[in-house]
């Protein structure tokens, strides 16, 4: 009789342990999902910020090229010449 009671107690403890483990697993999944979502949002924010900076820089460069076209051509030619010499080696 004591063995049957011990088996039933053990079964109840195992059931409780399974439920607790299921809750821990659920909590870990939720935490992981929240962390991943937060990371995605940070990456999106950083990408948007970088895109805005590139647009601003491009606008500034375009304005300078339009304001000084001959100087811009001379600088581009000089950079090309230097890169050509470096890559020729």
Secondary structure, 3 states (H helix, E strand, C coil): CHHHHHHHHHHHHHHHHHHHHHHHHHHHHHHHHHHHHHHHHHHHHHHHHHHHHHHHHHHHHHHHHHHCHHHHHHHHHHHHHHHHHHHHC
